Amino acid sequence: MTLPTIPNLPQFSWQATKQVPIVDSDEALIPIPNHERLTSYPIYFAKKIPDAIDICVARSSVVKRLQQAVELLPKHLGIVVLDGWRSRMVQSGVQDDIRRTINRDYAQLTQLEQEQLLLDFVAPVIPDFISPHLTGGAVDVTLFDTKTGDWVDLGSEFDEPTTRSHTHYYESFSDSEACYYRRLLYHVMTQVGFTNLPTEWWHFDFGNALWALYSGQDKAIYGAASWGD
C-alpha cells in the first residue's frame, strides 16, 4: 500500500507557543484504556524518572482520538502510548536524561550548541512555561504488532536525539520499512485531528499551544493540568 509522503514542516519555536492564547476547556484527564489494539507502557516510570507515574493519562478528547486512530490502522497493528500528561518534575527529569545523552554523544559541540540541540527534543523547563505534555494534550506513541506484542521499528529509538528521529527523515529512504510505518502512524494520527512535532516522529498534540500553531487555530483549549491532587 502506497501512503502519502510526510510533509517537511518548518522548525517550531517554543517561544512562539508562549504567545498562543489559552482558553482551557477544563476537560478531564483520564487513564489510557488498555485494549487489544490500544495499550500503554509508561516509559518514564519504567526508566525511574523521579515523580513519573505508573500509568499514562491524557485529556478525554485525546483518548477518544487515539481510539479513532487505531481503527484506521491495518488490523494486525495497534498503538502503544509511551507517555501522556507529564508533571513539571518529570519534564525536568526527562530534560536531564536527554541532556546527559547529548553531552555524551555530541562532545564536539559547544555547550550552547548542545543546549540548542536539546530544545529539539524536549520542551524547556522554565517558570511560567506550559510544556505540551503538562497540558495532557500531548502523547508519545509508537506502533506494535498485535500478534506478537513487539513494537514496530520506526527507524530510531524513542527519545533518540539525532536527525533520524525527525519525522520526515526517512522520506529520503522511501523504500524502507521505517518510512512506511512513519507515514502510517503520521497519517492515522493527523486524520483524527492530531498534529506532529517535526523533530519527533512519536510526538503528537491535540488541544495545546503546539497543536494550535501547527493546525492554524487562534487559541489552545488545554492549559496546564494536574493529576492525582
N, C-alpha and C positions, 0 to 999 in steps of 0.2 A: 504494500500500500504506500503510495506516494503522498507525503504530507507537505503542506506549505512551508516555506522557509521561515526561520525565526528572524524578525526584523532586528537590525543592528541599531538599537536605540541609543540616544545620546547619554553621556555620563550624567548622573544625578548630582545633586548638591544638597548636603544636609542643611546648609544654611537656607536654601530655598524652602525646605519643608517647614522651617520655623515660621515662615511668613504665611502659611496656609491657615485661614480661619478654621476654628473647630466649633461645631455645634453638636455636642455629644448627644447621641440618641438614648443614652442610658441603657443600652441593650446589655443583657446579662452575659457574663462569662459562663460557659458550660464545658464539661469534660468532652473530649473527643470520644465518641462511642466506638467500641471495638466490635466490628462485624467481620464477615468473611473477606470483604474486599476493601474495608477501611479500618485501619488499626493505628496504633501509636506506639512509639518507642521513645520515652523521654530521655533524649540522648545526654543532656547536661546533668541530669540526675545520675545516669549511668557513669558519666565522666567525673562525678563527685565535685561538680562546680558548687561552691558554697551557696546555700539557700535555694538551690534548684529543687523543684517539687517532683514527685514521683508519678505525675500524670501530665498529659498535655491538655490544656484548656484554651478556648478561643471564644469570641463572640458568637452568639447563636446563629446569626446570618452567615458567618464564616463556615460554621459546621454544616449548615444546610447546603452551602455551595460546594463544599468538599464532597458531600453525598451525591450531589448532581454531577460533579466531575467524574466520580468513579463510574457512573452509569454510561459515560461516553467512552470509556476505555474498552479495549478488547476483553473478553470475558475471563481470560487467564491472568489478567493483571489487576492489581489493586494499588491503593495509595497508603503509604505509611507516613504518619506525621511524626517528625522528629522533635519539633518544638512549636509552641504557640505563644500564649502570653508568657512574658518574662519580666521578672521584677528588676528594679534598678540594680540590686546587689548581684543578681545573676548576670545582668548586662555587663557589669564591671568585671565579673569573673571571666566571662567569655572574652572580653576585650584583653584581659591579662593573658589568657591562654593563647589567643591568636598572636598577640604581640611577641610572646616568647618564641613561637614558631617562626615569625618573620625575623626576629633578631638572630635566630639560629641559621635560617636558610638564606638570608639576604645580608650577611655580614658586610658585604662590599658596599652596601648603600649607606648614605649618611643617616643620622638619626632622624632628620627632617624627612628624608625620602621614605624611611621605614614607617614613620607616622602617617604620611600621605597614603602609603600602600594599605596600612591598617584601616583607614577610613573607607576603602573599597569593600571591606569585608565585615565591618562591624560599626554600628552607629556609635557616635561619641557618647561618653558618659560625662555630662556637664550639667550644672544647675539649670533648671527650667527648660531642659530639652526633653521632649517626649519621643522616645525611640519607637520605631514601628511595632516592635514586639510588646512594649509596655501597654499598648492600646488593646491588645487582644485581637487586632486586625491583621496580624502577620503570622504566616505559618511557614515552616521549613518542612518540605516534603520530598519524598522520592517514591519510586515505583517498586513493587515487589511481585514476584511470581506466586500466584495463589496456590499452585500445586506443590511447590517446594518450600515456600516461605522465604526464599532467597531474595535479597534486594537486587534490583537490576543495576548493571554497571552503566552509569551515565557519563563516564569519561574522566571524572575526578572524584576525589574524596570529598565528603561533606566538610565544609569549613576549610578547604584547602586554599591557601592564599596565593593562588597562581592564576595566570590568564586562562588556564584550562577550565577554571570554574566559571568564567564569563559565559553567559547563556548562549551567545552567538558563536562561541569559539569553534565548535565542530561543524559549522556551516562551511568551513574551508576543507572539511573532510566528509563531504555529503554522503559518501557510500558507507560510512562507518555506522555501527550499531548505536554508538553514543549519540550521533546526530539524529538518528531515527527516534530514539527514546526521548531525547530532549525535545524534539519537535512535538512528539506525542504528549508529553507532560505539559509543555507550554500551551499547546492549543486546547487541551481539555480544560485547563485551569482558566485561561483567558476567555474561553467561550462562556463560562459561568460567571464572569464578572471580575475575576482577579486581575491584577497587574503584576508584572515580574520585575524584580530588581536586576538590572542587566549584568551586574558583576557576580551574581549568584544564581545558578540555574535552579536551585532548590527553594529560593525565597519568593513567596507570593503574598500580595497585600490586597485587602479589601477594607474600605471604610476609613483608613487612616490618612495622614497627610501625604505619604508617599504615593498611595493609591490615587489621591486627588490630583497630584501633579501629573502622573502618567496617564490618567484617564481624562484629564481636562475638566475635572469638577472644580467648582468655585469654593468648595469647603470640604473639610473632613467631617465625618459623622461619628468618629471614635477619637476620644482623647485618652488620657491616662486612665487605666483601670487597675483594680486590685482584686486579689483572690485570697480567700481564707481569713479576712478580717472579721 
